[in-house]
Amino acid sequence: MTEVFTPAQLGPVTLRNKVIKAATFEGCTPEALVTDELIAFHREVAAGGVGMTTVAYCAVAPGGRTDRHQIWMRPEAVPGLRKLTDAVHAEGAAASAQIGHAGPVANAASNQLPALAPSRMFSPLGMRPMKVPGESEIRELIAAHANAARLAEKSGFDAIEIHFGHNYLTSSFLSPLLNRRTDRYGGSAENRARLAREIACAVREAVGDRLAVTAKLNMEDGVRGGLTVPDSLRAASWLQDDGALDALELTAGSSLLNPMLLFHGDAPRREFAKVLPPPARWGFRLAGRSFLKEYPYREAYLLERARQFRRELSMPLILLGGITNLDTMNRAMAEGFEFVAMGRALLREPNLLRRIQSDATTRSACIHCNECMPTIYTGTRCLYRLNKPVVESSSAQLEVRA
């Protein structure tokens, strides 16, 4: 058996293998609560063979959502989340809750609450100025992360992934471009990393050693003046020294300024223009080409950056970006990464891992067109997946409509 399909320890949790379903906002929670569609989405991926699936996105506060249809962590959400984790566990996989605050990426118009940013900014989503939180509000946000972690534990999750990427709130504090504060949360790299460190420690204190705690961390923002690899490495080193995290998942790009650095492949500009609500649609038509840049797809496209973290850090790392076949997974293991994370390939084929286990030469059918990206508004899915795929479930046949 290849190493990637052997059991692995993630903090206190034993995963059946070293493959994690990466967080990809599912777009099927219209009332900001779990639906049957969300349960089916994660149950199918679990039945397909992953070691752990990540539920995205569980905001720590109502204003921390990218729009009002996302789950935010409150007692009313727990029963549905418990049904989801029970379904995932029945398929032999673990479940992780991605928690965080969208910050500058939040849609204030949709949420009817102000978006937050470390410094004065105008929101292109809400078409209004963002609110700059003071230190007392920052303490409340840290407490909200701890409370969300406690609710995740009540919901039966095995792990928590804290969102420190893509210029969501904590990531925006790390960015020298977006964070121009002069208090203890701005200025030096150490000050800009303070929020991430305090959140990680608060979450760990909330769940103790009962749950695994990971963080998705930007290696770089991909925009001039933004977070760079050296700055991110310093932040990662401080997070490692604090000892609150069991692993880091390494990512890149900015949902606010350069999202395609995370995805690579085709830039679905025309598809986005069709589905964005006004006024975002009008702005996108003017600036879509500069916003959705094109980065040619290649396997393990974030590996070169991630190697620098592997050389400097001793803590477990999760490699993300262009993981679609066994050769790439084995390469990640050989280079010292403890886990790999998959996203789009599992949207196309939720049972891809089962197929790879049966035939090591299996290649993903994902063509990296990224037309799945605009579907977050109507239910995240691969547009080229066959209708009514049937997945072998350990408990029953599960039919899920694409």
C-alpha positions as CSV (number, residue, x, y, z in Angstrom):
1,M,0.0,0.0,0.0
2,T,1.4,3.4,-1.0
3,E,2.2,5.7,2.0
4,V,-0.6,8.2,1.1
5,F,-3.2,5.5,1.8
6,T,-1.9,4.5,5.3
7,P,-3.4,5.9,8.5
8,A,-2.0,9.2,9.8
9,Q,-2.2,11.2,13.0
10,L,-3.4,14.7,12.9
11,G,-3.1,16.0,16.5
12,P,-5.5,13.8,18.5
13,V,-7.3,12.4,15.4
14,T,-6.3,9.4,13.4
15,L,-7.2,9.7,9.8
16,R,-7.6,6.6,7.6
17,N,-5.3,8.1,5.0
18,K,-3.4,11.3,4.2
19,V,-5.9,13.0,1.8
20,I,-8.1,15.8,2.9
21,K,-11.0,17.3,1.0
22,A,-10.1,21.0,0.9
23,A,-12.6,23.6,1.9
24,T,-14.6,24.7,-1.2
25,F,-17.7,26.8,-0.3
26,E,-20.6,24.5,-1.1
27,G,-23.2,27.2,-1.9
28,C,-26.1,25.1,-0.7
29,T,-27.2,26.7,2.6
30,P,-29.8,29.3,1.6
31,E,-31.0,29.8,5.2
32,A,-27.5,29.8,6.7
33,L,-28.2,26.4,8.1
34,V,-27.3,22.8,7.1
35,T,-29.4,21.3,4.3
36,D,-29.8,17.8,3.0
37,E,-27.8,18.9,-0.1
38,L,-24.9,19.9,2.1
39,I,-25.0,16.6,4.0
40,A,-25.1,14.7,0.7
41,F,-22.2,16.8,-0.7
42,H,-19.9,15.8,2.2
43,R,-21.2,12.2,2.6
44,E,-20.5,11.5,-1.0
45,V,-16.9,12.8,-0.7
46,A,-16.4,10.7,2.5
47,A,-17.8,7.6,0.7
48,G,-15.3,8.4,-2.1
49,G,-12.4,7.7,0.2
50,V,-10.9,10.9,1.7
51,G,-9.4,10.8,5.2
52,M,-11.2,14.0,6.2
53,T,-13.6,16.4,4.5
54,T,-13.7,20.1,5.3
55,V,-17.0,22.0,5.7
56,A,-16.8,25.5,4.3
57,Y,-17.6,28.0,5.3
58,C,-18.6,28.4,9.0
59,A,-18.4,32.0,9.9
60,V,-17.8,33.0,13.5
61,A,-20.3,35.9,13.3
62,P,-23.1,36.9,11.0
63,G,-21.1,39.8,9.6
64,G,-18.2,37.4,8.8
65,R,-19.9,35.7,5.9
66,T,-19.2,36.5,2.3
67,D,-23.0,36.6,1.9
68,R,-26.0,36.0,4.1
69,H,-26.5,32.4,2.8
70,Q,-23.4,31.0,4.5
71,I,-23.6,29.2,7.8
72,W,-22.6,31.2,10.9
73,M,-21.9,29.4,14.1
74,R,-24.7,29.6,16.6
75,P,-26.7,27.1,18.7
76,E,-29.4,26.8,15.9
77,A,-26.7,25.5,13.5
78,V,-25.6,22.6,15.8
79,P,-28.3,20.0,15.1
80,G,-27.8,20.2,11.4
81,L,-24.0,20.1,11.7
82,R,-24.3,17.1,14.0
83,K,-26.3,15.2,11.2
84,L,-23.6,16.1,8.8
85,T,-20.7,14.9,10.9
86,D,-22.7,11.7,11.7
87,A,-23.1,11.1,8.0
88,V,-19.4,11.6,7.3
89,H,-18.4,9.4,10.2
90,A,-20.7,6.6,8.9
91,E,-18.6,6.6,5.8
92,G,-15.3,6.2,7.8
93,A,-14.0,9.7,7.3
94,A,-13.3,12.6,9.7
95,A,-14.9,16.0,9.5
96,S,-13.3,19.4,9.8
97,A,-15.1,22.8,10.2
98,Q,-13.5,25.7,8.5
99,I,-14.1,28.7,10.8
100,G,-13.2,32.4,10.3
101,H,-14.4,35.9,9.5
102,A,-14.5,37.1,5.9
103,G,-13.4,40.6,6.8
104,P,-12.8,42.6,3.6
105,V,-14.3,39.7,1.5
106,A,-17.7,40.0,3.4
107,N,-20.6,41.3,1.4
108,A,-22.0,44.1,3.7
109,A,-25.0,44.7,1.3
110,S,-26.0,41.0,1.6
111,N,-25.3,40.6,5.3
112,Q,-26.8,44.0,6.2
113,L,-23.8,44.3,8.5
114,P,-20.5,46.2,8.0
115,A,-17.6,44.4,6.4
116,L,-14.4,44.7,8.5
117,A,-10.9,45.6,7.4
118,P,-7.7,46.3,9.4
119,S,-7.5,49.8,7.8
120,R,-9.8,52.2,6.0
121,M,-11.0,50.6,2.7
122,F,-13.9,50.8,0.3
123,S,-15.8,47.5,-0.3
124,P,-16.3,46.6,-4.0
125,L,-18.8,44.0,-2.9
126,G,-21.0,46.1,-0.6
127,M,-20.2,49.4,-2.4
128,R,-19.6,51.1,0.9
129,P,-16.7,51.9,3.3
130,M,-15.6,49.1,5.6
131,K,-15.4,49.3,9.3
132,V,-12.1,49.3,11.1
133,P,-12.3,47.3,14.4
134,G,-10.7,48.8,17.5
135,E,-8.8,46.7,20.0
136,S,-12.0,45.9,22.1
137,E,-13.8,44.7,18.9
138,I,-10.7,42.6,18.0
139,R,-11.0,40.9,21.4
140,E,-14.6,40.2,20.7
141,L,-13.6,38.6,17.3
142,I,-11.1,36.4,19.0
143,A,-13.7,35.3,21.5
144,A,-16.1,34.6,18.6
145,H,-13.5,32.2,17.1
146,A,-13.2,30.4,20.4
147,N,-17.0,30.2,20.7
148,A,-17.3,28.8,17.1
149,A,-14.7,26.2,18.0
150,R,-16.8,25.1,21.0
151,L,-19.9,24.8,18.9
152,A,-18.0,22.8,16.3
153,E,-17.0,20.4,19.0
154,K,-20.7,20.1,20.1
155,S,-21.5,19.4,16.5
156,G,-19.3,16.3,16.4
157,F,-16.4,17.7,14.3
158,D,-13.0,16.0,14.7
159,A,-11.0,19.0,13.6
160,I,-11.1,22.8,13.1
161,E,-9.5,24.7,10.2
162,I,-9.0,28.4,11.0
163,H,-9.1,30.5,7.9
164,F,-5.9,32.6,7.7
165,G,-5.9,32.9,3.9
166,H,-7.1,34.7,0.9
167,N,-7.3,38.1,2.5
168,Y,-10.2,37.1,4.8
169,L,-10.0,39.1,8.0
170,T,-7.0,37.5,9.7
171,S,-5.2,37.3,6.3
172,S,-5.8,40.9,5.7
173,F,-4.2,41.8,9.0
174,L,-1.1,39.8,7.9
175,S,-0.9,41.8,4.6
176,P,1.2,45.0,4.7
177,L,-0.9,46.3,1.8
178,L,-4.2,46.1,3.6
179,N,-3.0,46.6,7.2
180,R,-1.8,50.1,7.7
181,R,-2.6,50.2,11.5
182,T,-0.3,52.0,14.0
183,D,-1.5,50.1,17.1
184,R,-0.2,46.7,18.4
185,Y,-2.0,44.9,15.5
186,G,-0.2,46.8,12.7
187,G,3.2,47.9,11.5
188,S,5.8,45.2,12.0
189,A,5.5,41.7,10.8
190,E,5.2,40.6,14.4
191,N,2.4,43.0,15.1
192,R,0.5,42.0,11.9
193,A,0.8,38.3,12.9
194,R,-0.6,39.0,16.4
195,L,-4.2,38.5,15.5
196,A,-3.5,35.1,13.9
197,R,-1.5,34.0,16.9
198,E,-4.1,35.1,19.4
199,I,-7.0,33.4,17.5
200,A,-5.1,30.1,17.2
201,C,-4.3,30.1,20.9
202,A,-7.9,31.0,21.8
203,V,-9.3,28.2,19.6
204,R,-6.8,25.7,21.1
205,E,-7.8,26.8,24.6
206,A,-11.5,26.3,23.7
207,V,-11.1,22.7,22.5
208,G,-8.0,21.5,24.4
209,D,-6.5,18.3,23.0
210,R,-9.9,16.9,22.1
211,L,-10.0,18.2,18.5
212,A,-7.3,18.8,15.9
213,V,-6.7,22.4,15.1
214,T,-5.2,23.5,11.7
215,A,-5.0,26.7,9.9
216,K,-5.1,27.6,6.2
217,L,-2.3,30.2,5.8
218,N,-1.4,32.4,2.8
219,M,2.1,31.9,1.6
220,E,1.7,35.1,-0.4
221,D,-1.1,37.4,-1.6
222,G,0.1,37.6,-5.2
223,V,-0.3,41.4,-5.4
224,R,2.3,44.2,-5.2
225,G,2.8,45.3,-1.6
226,G,0.9,42.3,-0.2
227,L,2.1,39.4,2.0
228,T,5.2,37.8,0.7
229,V,6.7,34.4,1.4
230,P,9.4,35.7,3.8
231,D,6.8,37.5,5.9
232,S,4.5,34.5,5.8
233,L,7.4,32.2,6.9
234,R,8.0,34.4,9.9
235,A,4.3,34.2,10.8
236,A,4.3,30.4,10.4
237,S,7.3,30.1,12.6
238,W,5.6,32.1,15.4
239,L,2.5,30.0,15.0
240,Q,4.7,26.9,15.3
241,D,6.4,28.2,18.4
242,D,3.1,29.0,20.0
243,G,2.2,25.3,19.7
244,A,-1.6,25.8,19.2
245,L,-1.8,24.2,15.8
246,D,-1.5,20.6,14.7
247,A,-0.8,21.5,11.0
248,L,-0.7,24.3,8.5
249,E,-2.4,24.0,5.1
250,L,-0.5,26.3,2.7
251,T,-2.4,28.4,0.2
252,A,-1.9,31.6,-1.8
253,G,-3.9,34.3,-3.5
254,S,-6.5,36.9,-2.5
255,S,-10.2,36.5,-2.9
256,L,-10.3,40.3,-2.9
257,L,-7.4,41.0,-5.3
258,N,-6.1,37.9,-7.1
259,P,-8.1,34.7,-6.7
260,M,-6.6,32.8,-9.6
261,L,-3.2,32.5,-7.9
262,L,-4.9,29.8,-5.8
263,F,-6.7,28.1,-8.6
264,H,-4.5,28.2,-11.8
265,G,-6.0,27.1,-15.1
266,D,-8.6,28.9,-17.2
267,A,-10.1,32.2,-15.9
268,P,-13.9,31.9,-16.2
269,R,-14.5,35.6,-16.8
270,R,-17.6,35.3,-19.0
271,E,-19.2,32.8,-16.6
272,F,-18.7,35.1,-13.6
273,A,-20.1,38.1,-15.4
274,K,-23.3,36.2,-15.9
275,V,-23.9,35.2,-12.3
276,L,-22.6,38.2,-10.2
277,P,-25.3,40.4,-8.8
278,P,-25.2,44.1,-9.5
279,P,-23.3,46.3,-8.8
280,A,-20.5,43.7,-8.6
281,R,-21.4,42.6,-12.1
282,W,-20.8,46.0,-13.5
283,G,-17.5,46.4,-11.8
284,F,-16.5,42.9,-13.0
285,R,-17.2,43.8,-16.6
286,L,-14.8,46.7,-16.3
287,A,-12.0,45.0,-14.3
288,G,-12.5,41.3,-14.8
289,R,-9.4,40.8,-16.9
290,S,-7.1,42.3,-14.3
291,F,-9.0,40.7,-11.4
292,L,-9.1,37.1,-12.9
293,K,-5.6,36.7,-14.1
294,E,-4.5,33.4,-15.8
295,Y,-1.9,31.1,-14.4
296,P,-1.2,28.0,-16.5
297,Y,-2.1,24.8,-14.7
298,R,0.5,22.3,-13.7
299,E,0.5,19.6,-11.1
300,A,1.5,20.7,-7.6
301,Y,1.6,24.3,-8.7
302,L,2.1,25.6,-5.1
303,L,4.9,23.2,-4.3
304,E,7.8,25.5,-5.1
305,R,6.6,28.0,-2.5
306,A,5.6,25.3,0.0
307,R,9.1,23.8,-0.1
308,Q,10.4,26.9,1.6
309,F,8.0,26.3,4.5
310,R,9.0,22.6,4.6
311,R,12.6,23.5,4.9
312,E,12.1,26.0,7.7
313,L,9.3,24.3,9.8
314,S,9.1,21.1,11.7
315,M,5.3,21.1,12.2
316,P,3.1,19.0,9.9
317,L,2.2,20.7,6.6
318,I,-0.6,20.1,4.2
319,L,0.2,20.6,0.5
320,L,-2.6,22.1,-1.6
321,G,-2.9,23.0,-5.3
322,G,-2.9,20.7,-8.2
323,I,-3.1,17.4,-6.4
324,T,-5.0,15.1,-8.8
325,N,-3.1,11.8,-9.1
326,L,-1.1,9.3,-7.1
327,D,2.2,10.4,-8.6
328,T,1.8,13.9,-7.3
329,M,0.6,12.6,-3.9
330,N,3.7,10.4,-3.6
331,R,5.9,13.3,-4.6
332,A,4.4,15.4,-1.8
333,M,5.0,12.6,0.7
334,A,8.6,12.2,-0.5
335,E,9.2,15.9,0.0
336,G,8.1,15.7,3.6
337,F,4.5,16.9,3.5
338,E,2.4,14.9,5.9
339,F,-0.9,15.4,4.1
340,V,-2.3,16.6,0.7
341,A,-5.6,18.5,0.1
342,M,-7.8,18.1,-3.0
343,G,-10.6,20.4,-4.2
344,R,-11.7,20.7,-7.8
345,A,-10.7,17.1,-8.7
346,L,-13.2,15.8,-6.1
347,L,-16.0,18.1,-7.4
348,R,-15.6,16.3,-10.8
349,E,-15.2,12.9,-9.3
350,P,-16.0,12.5,-5.6
351,N,-14.9,8.8,-5.8
352,L,-11.6,9.6,-7.4
353,L,-9.6,8.2,-4.4
354,R,-11.4,4.9,-4.5
355,R,-10.5,4.7,-8.2
356,I,-6.9,5.5,-7.6
357,Q,-6.7,2.9,-4.9
358,S,-8.1,0.3,-7.4
359,D,-5.8,1.5,-10.2
360,A,-2.7,3.5,-9.5
361,T,-2.6,4.8,-13.0
362,T,-5.9,6.6,-12.7
363,R,-5.9,10.3,-13.8
364,S,-8.4,12.9,-12.8
365,A,-11.0,14.0,-15.3
366,C,-10.8,17.6,-14.1
367,I,-9.8,19.9,-17.0
368,H,-9.1,22.9,-14.8
369,C,-11.5,25.1,-16.6
370,N,-12.6,26.6,-13.3
371,E,-16.2,26.9,-14.4
372,C,-17.1,25.5,-11.0
373,M,-16.0,28.8,-9.4
374,P,-19.1,30.8,-10.4
375,T,-21.4,28.0,-9.3
376,I,-20.9,29.0,-5.6
377,Y,-24.0,31.1,-6.1
378,T,-26.2,28.2,-7.1
379,G,-24.6,25.2,-5.5
380,T,-20.9,24.4,-6.0
381,R,-20.5,21.7,-8.6
382,C,-18.6,20.6,-11.7
383,L,-20.6,21.5,-14.8
384,Y,-19.1,18.6,-16.7
385,R,-19.9,15.9,-14.2
386,L,-22.4,13.3,-15.3
387,N,-25.9,13.6,-13.9
388,K,-27.0,11.4,-11.0
389,P,-23.7,9.8,-10.2
390,V,-24.0,6.9,-7.8
391,V,-21.4,6.4,-5.1
392,E,-20.8,3.2,-3.2
393,S,-21.6,3.9,0.4
394,S,-20.6,1.7,3.3
395,S,-24.1,1.9,4.6
396,A,-26.2,2.2,1.5
397,Q,-26.3,3.3,-2.1
398,L,-26.3,7.1,-2.2
399,E,-27.6,8.9,-5.3
400,V,-26.7,12.6,-5.5
401,R,-27.8,14.9,-8.2
402,A,-25.1,17.0,-9.8
